[in-house]
């Protein structure tokens, strides 16, 4: 038999909540306990292990009362001496192990916020166990029979309220730090509850469509403006050169005609029939004035129109060549009328008193004359008078409304008888009215008898007018034969007074003072030649009535100045000058023109612009942009840029804008011989959209662009304020820049599988105490700043938590 030993082995399991720095302590100690019971150890020289174990543990987030005496945990807390322990003996795999168990059970109904006396009672029981352990430790130091190895023991610390809050005894629960929620502060909380515009997943907002931002408070822009604009309150403010709701459209440098084209990828795509940078140039001249179709750059005119651009109206029947066609209307020559000049005109349109038939008036009854302008007299006055305004003015000797009655003048003056209107004069008297004394032989009826004397008619002479005379004695230019002048050559007329005209003007004119006054349509000294209109205006020769124009003139009457080379068919001639069609130039439109005359920034060669240095484009209107923009270096507050450009440049314009919603655009300029620069005084941790323009003679090129974010600085001055078994407190220097949060990370370098402890702190925090760490472990602490969801470089330090001193021993 082995020696008798007064020891009481036992295992005690106790559960207790201790509010200690926001955590629950779990203590596991294996030890021996002295007892007043006698035990007989096995004879074999095997070590006998007496175990006494108690455990302090609670469900997270609660305090519980316990029953120290009851086996099933259903009795009151008041202890009874009889039920202080239970004895059991076991032999396991040949080893002697005597285990005495005293269980402390927690009834389900006991959990809640316990009263202070219950907790105090539990603490007193645990103090008794500690005293027994101390006694056992003293015996182990006095001789043989003790544990071959030192006692085992460890102290575990589980985070209470997950290290993200403090337990409140008043509210019987955790009061979480900002950003955490749940009964144990283990669930991340989203900022602003995502403003009810998104879902909270693992502490981060997943925003509904149309919203963005850390808390979903900002309106989102479509397609993030395609990185070609800034998002302001949900609306894209596009950078220069872009447009559209999402800035996805490239703007055309020259605005496209809304009617004739569409802007696509920064270029105008023209509709059929139009061309040019802005689609405003019709492929056919004047777009055929919408009076025809444009076929292979030529107008096919609609019916009724003609001309190169269909601008002229066609006249019916070409006016029968009796008039001029002006914009579809015939302007008839004299003597013709009608829509097509096909009708002969009557003089004065017959004054409205007759009908025009084949150019002659058929007068209405009561009217007469070539143009029916005269009122007709009754019976035509019997041809015995003049018709004046429809009334007869009778010749002498006639009377009556129609001059039908004969009248003797003056009643034959009392010297004769009136027979049928004629006086039969008495002897010695004569004259129509017998008022005159009779002349010898009655003047042979060749003169007028006045007071008995003959006043001979022209051509007669003598006292009784019996001799014939020649008028004016033929003016000395002829011979008088039987009263008629036989004129000398070169003279004519009854009295040989007039110079003779050559060939008597060919019966096509009047002879006046020996010169022919030709009728219309004839010319020449003898009116034998057909005349030309307007005598060819002195700019040509008249041949058979047609003008042969001198060089430089044209037209039926040589009135129009001719254009050189007829403008080569590429323009219209006005007053001898070519008005060239689009695309042609020169005095004779023989040269191809360049768009916009190359904007005065190049030379036009065969219709193409050869641009001056620094310019480009079809019309040399664009400044050559820089090339190959690169970012050579980035710091917290500066960005270094470089680019290439082989063209002449006055200066460069650098524009940079933060890409966040309220970013302010800034700019500066550098000389044209400089191809690099540094943008300074930038905000750390901010993304910028940078553009570089070339400037030449106050004109700006299209830009080259880049996006770059400035670096975030690393924190400074990280140092340890306190280091304990389960906690580490650190502090650091503040940073004088704008950012959102600090982020501090604790990583157990001995146990990589435990993961990292990450904590976010808002400014102006510059210290933090992390609890719930394991004792005696090496931890790496890294500190970062966070801005715009970007974490900057970290400042790292390494430390080791303190270890607990030994609390128990294993005794053999």
C-alpha positions in Angstrom: 0.0 0.0 0.0 1.2 3.4 -0.6 1.4 6.1 1.9 -1.7 7.8 3.1 -2.1 11.4 2.1 -4.6 13.9 3.5 -5.5 15.4 0.2 -8.9 16.2 -1.4 -8.7 16.1 -5.2 -11.5 17.8 -7.0 -12.5 19.7 -10.1 -14.5 22.9 -9.6 -16.3 24.6 -12.5 -17.5 28.1 -11.8 -18.9 30.7 -14.2 -18.8 34.3 -13.3 -19.1 37.7 -15.1 -16.5 40.2 -14.2 -16.8 43.7 -15.8 -13.1 44.3 -16.3 -12.2 46.8 -18.9 -14.9 45.8 -21.2 -14.1 42.1 -21.3 -14.9 38.7 -19.6 -12.0 37.0 -17.8 -11.6 33.3 -18.2 -9.3 31.7 -15.7 -8.2 28.1 -15.9 -5.9 26.8 -13.2 -4.9 23.2 -12.4 -3.8 22.7 -8.9 -4.0 20.3 -5.9 -6.1 21.0 -2.8 -5.5 19.7 0.7 -8.4 17.9 2.4 -9.2 16.2 5.6 -10.2 12.9 3.9 -7.9 9.8 4.0 -6.9 8.4 0.7 -5.0 5.2 -0.1 -2.8 5.6 -3.1 -2.1 2.7 -5.5 0.8 0.4 -4.6 2.4 0.8 -8.0 5.0 3.5 -8.0 2.9 5.5 -10.4 2.2 9.2 -10.0 -1.3 10.0 -8.8 -2.6 13.2 -10.3 -5.1 15.2 -8.4 -6.8 17.8 -10.4 -8.6 20.9 -9.3 -10.0 23.0 -12.1 -12.3 26.0 -12.1 -13.3 28.1 -15.1 -14.6 31.6 -15.1 -16.6 32.3 -18.2 -19.9 33.9 -19.2 -22.0 34.3 -22.3 -20.9 37.5 -24.0 -22.9 40.6 -23.1 -24.6 39.3 -19.9 -24.1 38.8 -16.1 -25.3 35.6 -14.5 -25.9 34.4 -11.0 -24.7 30.9 -10.2 -25.5 28.0 -7.9 -22.2 26.9 -6.3 -23.7 23.8 -4.5 -26.3 22.3 -6.9 -25.4 19.5 -9.3 -28.2 20.4 -11.7 -28.1 24.1 -11.2 -31.7 24.4 -10.1 -31.2 25.3 -6.4 -30.7 28.6 -4.6 -27.4 30.3 -4.2 -27.2 29.6 -0.4 -24.4 27.1 0.1 -24.9 23.9 2.2 -21.8 22.1 3.7 -23.1 18.6 2.8 -23.0 19.1 -0.9 -19.5 20.6 -1.0 -18.0 17.9 -3.2 -18.2 14.6 -5.0 -15.5 11.9 -5.1 -14.6 9.7 -8.1 -11.6 7.5 -8.8 -10.5 6.6 -12.3 -7.7 4.7 -13.8 -7.0 5.6 -17.4 -4.6 3.7 -19.7 -2.6 2.4 -16.8 -2.1 5.8 -15.2 -3.6 6.6 -11.9 -5.7 9.7 -11.9 -8.0 10.5 -9.1 -10.4 13.2 -10.0 -12.8 14.9 -7.5 -15.3 17.1 -9.2 -17.2 19.9 -7.7 -19.4 21.4 -10.4 -20.8 24.9 -10.3 -23.8 24.9 -12.7 -25.5 27.9 -14.1 -29.3 27.5 -14.4 -30.8 28.9 -17.6 -33.2 31.0 -15.5 -30.3 32.6 -13.6 -28.9 34.6 -16.5 -29.7 38.3 -16.3 -28.4 41.2 -14.4 -27.4 39.7 -11.1 -27.7 41.5 -7.8 -24.5 42.6 -6.2 -24.7 40.2 -3.2 -24.8 37.2 -5.6 -21.6 38.2 -7.3 -20.0 38.9 -4.0 -20.9 35.4 -2.7 -19.4 33.9 -5.8 -16.2 35.9 -5.4 -15.8 34.7 -1.8 -16.1 31.0 -2.9 -13.3 31.6 -5.4 -11.1 33.2 -2.8 -11.4 30.0 -0.7 -10.2 28.0 -3.7 -7.3 30.3 -4.1 -6.3 29.7 -0.4 -6.4 26.0 -1.0 -4.2 26.4 -4.0 -1.7 28.4 -1.9 -1.6 25.7 0.7 -1.0 23.0 -1.9 1.8 25.1 -3.3 3.5 25.2 0.1 3.3 21.4 0.5 4.9 21.0 -2.9 7.9 23.0 -1.8 8.5 20.9 1.4 9.6 17.5 0.1 8.8 14.6 -2.0 5.5 13.6 -3.5 5.0 16.9 -5.4 4.5 17.4 -9.0 7.4 16.5 -11.2 6.6 19.4 -13.4 5.6 22.9 -12.4 1.9 23.7 -12.2 0.0 24.9 -15.3 -2.0 28.0 -15.6 -3.1 30.6 -18.1 -5.3 33.7 -18.1 -7.4 34.3 -21.3 -9.0 37.6 -22.1 -11.9 37.6 -24.5 -13.1 41.0 -25.8 -16.3 42.1 -24.1 -18.5 44.2 -26.3 -15.9 43.1 -29.0 -13.6 45.8 -27.9 -15.8 48.4 -29.6 -17.8 49.6 -26.7 -18.3 49.6 -22.9 -20.7 47.4 -20.9 -23.4 49.4 -19.0 -24.7 47.8 -15.8 -27.5 50.3 -15.8 -28.8 49.4 -19.2 -27.6 45.8 -18.8 -25.9 45.8 -22.2 -23.1 47.2 -24.5 -22.9 50.9 -25.4 -21.2 50.7 -28.8 -18.6 53.1 -30.2 -19.6 55.1 -33.3 -19.6 52.9 -36.4 -20.7 49.7 -34.6 -23.9 48.1 -33.5 -25.4 44.8 -32.2 -25.7 43.3 -28.7 -21.9 42.8 -28.7 -20.9 45.7 -30.9 -19.7 43.2 -33.5 -21.7 44.5 -36.4 -20.3 47.4 -38.5 -22.6 50.3 -38.8 -22.9 52.2 -42.1 -22.6 56.0 -42.0 -26.0 57.8 -41.9 -27.7 54.4 -42.3 -26.9 55.0 -46.1 -29.5 57.8 -46.0 -32.1 55.2 -46.9 -30.6 55.1 -50.4 -28.7 51.9 -50.2 -28.0 48.7 -48.3 -25.6 48.2 -45.5 -23.3 45.2 -46.0 -20.4 44.6 -43.6 -20.4 48.3 -42.6 -20.2 49.6 -46.1 -23.0 51.1 -48.1 -24.0 49.5 -51.3 -25.9 52.4 -52.9 -29.1 52.2 -54.9 -28.9 53.1 -58.5 -28.5 56.8 -59.0 -26.7 57.4 -55.7 -23.0 57.3 -54.6 -20.7 58.3 -51.8 -19.7 56.7 -48.5 -23.2 57.3 -47.1 -25.1 57.3 -50.5 -25.9 60.9 -50.0 -24.7 62.1 -53.3 -26.5 61.9 -56.6 -24.6 59.7 -59.1 -23.9 60.8 -62.6 -24.5 58.4 -65.6 -21.4 56.4 -66.4 -19.4 58.5 -64.0 -19.4 61.2 -66.8 -17.1 58.7 -68.8 -14.1 60.4 -67.1 -14.8 63.4 -69.4 -16.5 65.7 -66.9 -17.2 66.5 -63.3 -20.2 65.2 -61.4 -22.1 68.0 -59.7 -25.3 67.1 -57.8 -26.0 64.2 -60.2 -25.4 66.3 -63.3 -22.3 66.0 -65.5 -20.4 69.2 -66.2 -18.4 68.2 -69.2 -14.9 69.2 -69.9 -14.2 71.2 -73.1 -14.6 69.1 -76.2 -17.3 66.8 -74.7 -21.1 66.9 -74.3 -24.1 64.8 -73.6 -25.9 63.7 -70.4 -22.8 61.5 -69.5 -20.2 63.5 -71.5 -19.9 60.6 -73.8 -20.2 62.6 -77.0 -17.3 64.4 -78.5 -18.2 67.9 -79.6 -17.6 68.9 -83.2 -15.1 71.8 -83.4 -17.4 73.5 -86.0 -21.1 73.1 -85.0 -23.0 70.8 -87.4 -26.0 72.1 -89.3 -29.0 70.7 -87.5 -30.8 70.2 -90.8 -27.9 68.7 -92.8 -25.7 66.7 -90.5 -25.1 64.9 -87.2 -22.1 65.2 -84.9 -20.5 61.7 -84.4 -17.3 61.1 -82.6 -16.3 64.8 -82.9 -16.9 64.9 -86.7 -19.9 66.1 -88.7 -21.5 63.2 -90.7 -23.4 65.0 -93.5 -26.7 64.0 -95.0 -26.9 63.3 -98.8 -26.4 66.4 -100.8 -24.3 68.2 -98.3 -20.6 68.5 -97.4 -18.2 70.6 -95.5 -17.0 70.8 -91.9 -20.4 71.9 -90.8 -22.5 70.1 -93.5 -23.7 73.5 -94.7 -22.2 73.2 -98.2 -24.6 71.7 -100.8 -22.9 69.4 -103.2 -24.8 71.1 -106.0 -24.7 74.8 -106.6 -27.2 76.5 -104.2 -28.6 73.0 -103.6 -30.5 73.4 -106.9 -32.7 76.0 -105.0 -34.8 72.9 -104.0 -36.1 72.9 -107.6 -34.3 69.8 -108.8 -32.3 66.8 -107.8 -28.5 66.8 -107.2 -27.1 64.0 -109.4 -23.3 63.6 -109.4 -22.9 67.2 -108.3 -25.1 68.5 -111.1 -28.7 69.8 -110.9 -31.4 67.9 -112.7 -34.1 70.6 -112.7 -37.8 70.0 -112.1 -40.2 70.8 -114.9 -40.5 74.6 -115.4 -37.0 75.4 -114.2 -33.6 75.7 -115.8 -30.1 77.0 -115.2 -27.0 75.5 -113.6 -28.7 75.8 -110.2 -32.3 75.6 -111.4 -32.8 79.2 -110.3 -34.3 80.3 -113.6 -37.9 79.8 -114.6 -38.6 78.5 -118.2 -40.8 80.8 -120.4 -43.6 79.2 -122.4 -42.5 78.5 -126.0 -39.3 80.5 -125.4 -41.5 83.6 -126.1 -41.5 82.6 -129.8 -38.3 84.6 -130.1 -40.4 87.8 -129.9 -39.3 88.8 -126.5 -36.9 88.3 -123.6 -37.4 85.6 -120.9 -36.8 87.0 -117.4 -37.4 84.5 -114.5 -40.1 82.7 -116.3 -41.9 85.8 -117.7 -41.9 86.9 -121.3 -41.2 90.6 -121.9 -42.5 90.9 -125.5 -41.0 93.1 -128.2 -43.1 96.0 -129.6 -46.0 94.7 -131.6 -46.4 91.4 -129.7 -48.2 90.3 -126.6 -49.5 87.3 -124.8 -48.0 84.9 -122.2 -45.6 83.6 -124.8 -45.5 86.7 -127.1 -47.5 84.7 -129.7 -50.1 87.4 -130.3 -49.8 90.5 -132.4 -50.7 93.7 -130.6 -53.0 96.5 -131.8 -52.2 100.2 -131.3 -53.2 101.3 -127.9 -55.1 98.0 -127.4 -57.8 99.5 -129.6 -58.5 101.9 -126.7 -61.0 99.4 -125.4 -63.4 100.2 -128.2 -62.7 97.3 -130.5 -61.2 93.8 -131.0 -57.6 93.1 -132.0 -57.5 90.7 -134.9 -54.1 89.8 -136.2 -52.7 93.2 -135.2 -55.6 95.3 -136.6 -58.4 96.9 -134.6 -62.0 96.0 -135.6 -63.7 98.9 -134.0 -67.0 98.7 -132.1 -69.9 100.6 -133.7 -69.6 104.3 -133.1 -65.7 104.2 -133.1 -63.1 104.5 -135.8 -59.4 105.1 -136.3 -56.4 102.8 -136.3 -56.7 102.4 -132.6 -60.5 103.0 -132.4 -59.8 106.1 -130.5 -62.1 108.3 -132.6 -65.8 108.6 -132.2 -67.6 107.9 -135.5 -69.8 110.6 -137.0 -73.1 109.8 -138.6 -72.8 108.7 -142.3 -69.1 109.8 -142.0 -70.4 113.3 -142.5 -71.0 112.2 -146.1 -67.4 113.0 -146.6 -68.3 116.7 -146.6 -66.8 117.6 -143.3 -64.5 116.6 -140.5 -65.5 114.2 -137.7 -64.5 115.7 -134.4 -65.4 113.7 -131.2 -68.3 112.2 -133.0 -69.7 115.4 -134.4 -69.4 116.6 -138.0 -67.7 119.9 -138.7 -69.0 120.4 -142.2 -67.0 121.7 -145.1 -68.0 125.0 -146.5 -71.1 124.5 -148.5 -72.5 121.8 -146.4 -74.5 121.6 -143.3 -76.6 119.3 -141.1 -75.7 116.6 -138.5 -74.2 114.5 -141.3 -73.3 117.4 -143.7 -75.8 116.0 -146.0 -77.3 119.3 -146.9 -75.6 121.6 -149.6 -75.1 125.2 -148.6 -74.1 128.2 -150.7 -71.6 130.4 -149.2 -72.8 133.7 -148.0 -75.9 133.3 -150.1 -73.8 133.9 -153.2 -73.3 137.4 -151.8 -76.3 138.5 -153.7 -74.4 138.1 -157.0 -75.7 134.7 -158.1 -78.0 131.8 -157.7 -77.6 128.8 -155.4 -78.0 125.5 -157.2 -77.4 122.3 -155.1 -75.2 124.2 -152.8 -73.2 126.0 -155.5 -73.5 129.6 -156.5 -74.2 130.3 -160.1 -72.8 133.8 -160.2 -74.1 136.6 -162.0 -72.1 137.9 -164.9 -69.0 139.7 -163.7 -68.9 137.9 -160.4 -67.3 134.7 -159.4 -66.2 132.8 -156.4 -67.9 130.2 -154.3 -70.1 132.9 -152.9 -70.1 135.2 -155.9 -68.5 137.8 -153.7 -65.5 138.3 -155.9 -65.3 140.2 -159.0 -64.6 138.0 -161.9 -61.0 137.9 -163.3 -60.0 137.4 -166.9 -60.7 133.9 -168.1 -61.5 133.1 -164.5 -57.8 132.9 -164.0 -58.1 129.7 -166.0 -59.1 128.1 -162.7 -55.5 128.3 -161.7 -55.7 131.1 -159.3 -57.8 133.0 -156.9 -59.6 136.1 -158.2 -59.4 138.9 -155.7 -61.1 142.0 -156.5 -60.9 141.1 -160.2 -57.3 140.2 -160.1 -55.9 136.7 -160.4 -53.8 135.4 -157.5 -52.4 132.5 -159.3 -52.0 129.1 -157.7 -48.5 127.8 -157.3 -47.2 126.8 -160.6 -49.1 129.3 -162.6 -48.6 132.9 -163.5 -49.8 135.6 -165.8 -52.7 138.0 -165.4 -55.1 135.2 -166.1 -52.9 132.5 -164.7 -52.6 131.0 -168.1 -48.9 130.4 -167.8 -47.3 127.5 -165.8 -44.5 128.3 -163.3 -42.0 126.2 -161.4 -41.9 126.5 -157.6 -39.2 128.8 -156.4 -37.8 128.8 -159.8 -36.4 125.3 -159.0 -34.0 127.1 -156.6 -31.5 127.4 -159.3 -30.9 123.6 -159.2 -33.0 122.6 -162.2 -34.9 123.5 -165.4 -38.6 124.5 -165.4 -40.5 122.6 -168.1 -44.3 123.1 -168.3 -44.3 124.2 -164.7 -42.3 121.3 -163.5 -38.6 121.4 -162.3 -36.2 119.1 -164.0 -33.7 119.0 -161.2 -30.0 118.8 -161.6 -28.2 115.6 -160.3 -27.8 115.5 -156.5 -31.0 117.6 -156.1 -34.6 116.6 -155.9 -38.0 117.9 -154.8 -40.7 119.8 -156.5 -38.5 122.9 -156.5 -35.1 121.1 -156.6 -34.5 122.4 -153.1 -33.6 119.1 -151.4 -30.2 117.4 -151.6 -30.7 113.9 -153.1 -30.0 110.9 -150.8 -28.1 107.9 -152.1 -30.4 105.5 -153.8 -33.3 107.4 -152.4 -32.6 105.7 -149.1 -33.5 102.4 -150.7 -37.1 103.2 -149.9 -36.3 102.4 -146.3 -36.1 105.9 -144.9 -36.6 109.6 -145.2 -34.2 111.9 -147.0 -33.4 115.0 -144.9 -30.8 117.5 -146.2 -29.3 114.8 -148.3 -29.0 112.3 -145.5 -31.1 109.2 -145.0 -33.2 108.9 -141.8 -33.6 105.2 -141.9 -36.6 103.3 -140.7 -36.2 101.0 -137.6 -34.2 97.9 -138.5 -32.2 99.6 -141.3 -29.0 101.5 -141.4 -26.3 102.7 -143.8 -25.9 105.8 -145.9 -28.7 104.5 -148.2 -30.6 102.5 -145.5 -29.7 99.3 -147.4 -28.2 97.5 -144.5 -30.0 95.7 -141.7 -29.3 97.5 -138.3 -28.1 95.8 -135.1 -29.7 96.4 -131.7 -28.3 99.5 -130.0 -25.6 99.7 -132.7 -23.8 97.0 -130.8 -23.1 99.7 -128.1 -20.0 100.6 -130.0 -18.4 97.3 -128.9 -18.8 95.4 -132.2 -19.5 95.3 -135.9 -23.0 95.0 -137.4 -23.2 92.4 -140.1 -26.5 91.6 -141.6 -28.3 92.8 -138.5 -26.2 90.8 -136.1 -23.5 92.1 -133.8 -20.0 90.7 -134.2 -18.7 91.8 -130.8 -15.2 93.0 -130.1 -13.0 90.8 -127.9 -14.1 91.2 -124.2 -17.8 91.8 -125.0 -20.8 89.5 -125.7 -24.6 89.6 -125.9 -27.0 90.4 -128.8 -26.0 94.0 -128.6 -22.4 93.5 -127.2 -23.5 95.2 -124.1 -22.2 92.6 -121.7 -18.5 92.4 -120.8 -17.1 89.0 -121.3 -15.4 87.2 -118.5 -11.9 85.7 -119.0 -12.1 82.1 -120.2 -15.8 82.2 -119.5 -14.9 81.6 -115.8 -13.9 78.0 -116.9 -17.5 77.0 -116.3 -16.9 77.3 -112.5 -18.6 80.6 -111.9 -21.0 83.1 -113.3 -20.1 86.3 -115.2 -21.3 89.6 -113.8 -20.2 92.9 -115.5 -17.1 91.2 -116.9 -16.1 89.7 -113.5 -16.2 86.1 -112.5 -18.2 85.2 -109.4 -16.7 81.8 -108.7 -18.5 78.8 -107.4 -17.6 77.4 -104.0 -14.2 75.7 -104.2 -12.8 77.8 -107.1 -11.0 81.2 -107.2 -8.9 83.4 -109.5 -9.9 86.0 -112.1 -11.2 83.2 -114.4 -12.2 80.7 -111.6 -9.4 78.5 -113.0 -7.8 77.8 -109.6 -9.2 75.5 -106.9 -9.7 77.4 -103.6 -9.0 76.1 -100.1 -11.5 76.1 -97.2 -11.6 79.4 -95.4 -8.5 80.6 -97.4 -6.5 78.4 -95.1 -7.6 80.7 -92.3 -4.7 83.0 -93.3 -2.4 80.5 -91.7 -1.2 78.6 -94.7 -0.8 78.5 -98.5 -3.4 77.1 -100.9 -1.8 74.7 -103.4 -4.1 72.9 -105.8 -7.1 73.3 -103.5 -5.2 71.9 -100.4 -3.8 74.0 -97.5 -0.1 73.8 -96.8 -0.3 75.0 -93.2 2.3 77.3 -91.5 4.3 75.8 -88.7 2.2 75.3 -85.6 -1.1 74.9 -87.5 -3.0 71.9 -88.9 -6.4 70.9 -90.2 -8.1 71.1 -93.6 -8.2 74.9 -93.3 -5.2 75.4 -91.0 -7.5 76.7 -88.2 -6.3 74.2 -85.6 -3.2 74.7 -83.5 -1.0 71.6 -83.4 -1.5 70.0 -79.9 1.3 68.7 -77.7 2.0 65.0 -77.7 2.9 62.2 -75.3 1.9 63.8 -72.0 3.5 61.8 -69.2 3.6 62.2 -65.4 7.2 61.9 -64.3 7.0 62.3 -60.6 4.2 62.6 -57.9 4.4 63.7 -54.3 1.9 64.7 -51.7 1.6 68.2 -53.0 3.3 68.3 -56.5 3.0 66.6 -59.9 5.7 66.8 -62.5 4.6 66.7 -66.2 6.5 66.4 -69.5 5.3 66.4 -73.1 6.6 66.6 -76.7 6.0 69.2 -79.3 8.1 69.9 -82.5 5.9 72.7 -83.7 6.2 76.5 -83.0 4.2 77.4 -79.9 3.7 80.8 -78.2 3.0 79.2 -74.8 1.3 76.3 -73.1 -1.8 76.4 -70.9 -2.0 73.9 -68.0 -5.4 73.3 -66.5 -6.0 71.0 -63.6 -9.2 70.1 -61.7 -10.0 67.8 -58.8 -12.3 65.1 -60.0 -14.5 65.2 -56.9 -17.9 67.0 -57.3 -16.9 70.4 -55.9 -13.5 70.6 -57.5 -12.3 74.1 -58.6 -10.5 74.3 -62.0 -7.1 76.0 -61.9 -4.7 77.0 -64.6 -1.3 78.6 -65.3 0.9 79.1 -68.4 4.5 78.3 -69.3 6.6 79.6 -72.2 6.4 77.9 -75.6 10.0 76.7 -75.5 9.3 74.7 -72.2 8.0 71.1 -72.5 7.8 70.3 -68.8 6.5 71.8 -65.6 5.5 71.2 -62.0 2.1 71.7 -60.6 2.5 72.8 -56.9 0.4 73.4 -53.8 -1.9 70.4 -54.6 -4.0 68.8 -51.9 -2.6 65.4 -50.7 -4.6 62.3 -51.6 -6.7 63.9 -54.3 -7.2 62.8 -57.9 -6.7 65.5 -60.5 -7.7 65.7 -64.2 -4.8 67.5 -66.0 -4.9 69.0 -69.5 -2.2 70.7 -71.5 -3.1 73.0 -74.4 -0.7 74.6 -77.0 -1.3 78.3 -77.5 -0.2 79.9 -80.8 -1.2 83.5 -81.6 -4.0 83.5 -79.1 -5.5 80.3 -80.6 -5.8 77.1 -78.4 -5.2 73.5 -79.6 -7.1 70.5 -78.4 -5.6 69.2 -75.2 -3.6 66.2 -74.1 -4.8 65.0 -70.7 -3.9 62.7 -67.8 -5.4 61.7 -64.5 -3.2 61.4 -61.4 -3.7 61.3 -57.7 -1.3 62.9 -55.2 0.2 60.7 -52.5 -1.1 60.6 -48.9 1.7 61.3 -46.4 2.6 58.7 -43.7 1.8 59.6 -40.1 4.5 60.7 -37.8 5.6 60.3 -34.2 4.0 56.9 -33.4 5.0 55.9 -29.9 3.8 53.6 -27.1 2.0 55.2 -24.2 1.4 52.0 -22.2 2.0 48.3 -22.7 0.1 45.7 -20.5 -0.7 42.0 -20.6 -3.9 42.5 -22.7 -3.8 46.1 -23.9 -1.5 48.5 -25.7 -2.0 52.3 -25.9 -0.4 54.3 -28.6 -0.2 58.0 -29.5 1.0 60.0 -32.5 1.5 63.5 -33.9 -1.4 65.3 -35.6 -1.2 66.0 -39.4 -2.2 69.5 -40.7 -3.9 68.2 -43.9 -7.5 67.4 -44.8 -8.5 63.7 -44.5 -11.4 61.6 -43.2 -10.0 59.0 -40.7 -7.1 57.4 -39.0 -6.8 53.6 -39.5 -4.8 51.7 -36.9 -4.1 47.9 -37.4 -2.9 45.4 -34.7 -1.5 42.2 -36.1 -0.3 39.3 -33.9 3.0 38.3 -35.5 3.2 35.0 -33.6 -0.3 33.8 -34.7 -0.9 34.8 -38.2 -4.2 32.9 -38.3 -5.8 35.2 -35.7 -6.2 37.9 -38.3 -5.9 41.6 -37.8 -7.6 44.1 -35.5 -8.5 47.2 -37.5 -9.9 50.4 -35.9 -11.0 53.6 -37.7 -10.7 56.8 -35.8 -12.0 60.2 -36.8 -10.0 63.4 -36.5 -8.8 65.0 -34.3 -8.0 61.7 -32.3 -4.2 61.3 -31.8 -4.2 58.3 -29.4 -5.9 54.9 -29.0 -5.9 52.0 -26.5 -6.5 48.5 -27.9 -7.7 45.9 -25.4 -8.3 42.2 -25.7 -4.8 41.4 -26.8 -3.0 38.1 -25.8 -0.3 38.4 -23.2 3.3 37.7 -24.1 2.6 38.2 -27.9 4.5 40.2 -30.4 2.3 42.7 -32.2 2.9 44.9 -35.3 1.0 48.2 -35.0 0.6 50.2 -38.3 -1.0 53.7 -38.5 -2.5 55.1 -41.8 -4.5 58.0 -42.9 -7.6 57.4 -45.1 -8.9 59.9 -47.6 -11.4 59.4 -50.5 -11.6 55.7 -49.6 -7.8 55.5 -50.2 -5.4 54.4 -47.4 -2.1 56.1 -47.3 1.3 54.5 -46.4 1.7 53.2 -42.9 3.9 54.1 -40.0 4.8 50.8 -38.2 6.1 49.9 -34.8 6.4 46.5 -33.1 6.0 45.7 -29.4 5.3 42.7 -27.1 2.5 42.5 -24.5 3.5 41.6 -21.0 3.1 38.1 -19.6 1.2 37.1 -16.4 3.3 35.7 -13.6 2.8 31.9 -12.8 -0.4 31.3 -10.7 -0.4 27.5 -10.1 1.8 24.3 -10.3 1.2 20.7 -11.3 2.1 18.4 -8.4 3.0 14.8 -8.8 
